Amino acid sequence: MFLPFVDATSGTETYGGGRYLLDTIKGADLGVVRPDGALVLDFNFSYFPSCAYSSRYVCPLAPLDNRLKGAVRAGERLPISK
């Protein structure tokens, strides 16, 4: 599973281009399938794409359906500046 997403923190608390969830990152178990078939995701494993660190990379953007209105305050975040 590859899930690029943007949320209300993008550009302020997290990288403006969004973050990714990938089911193979660090052997992560990103969630569980409930009895009703819904998949519950663990956004603590969300991370910045390579293009957040260097302009040499081109990264896929989150599709419109993956643009969340709420804030996901989990996973990789920008450093707090003082």
Secondary structure, DSSP 8 states (H G I E B T S, - for coil): -EEEEB-TTBTTTB-TT-EEEETTGGG---EEE-TTS-EEE-GGG-B--GGGT-TT-------GGGB-SS----SS------
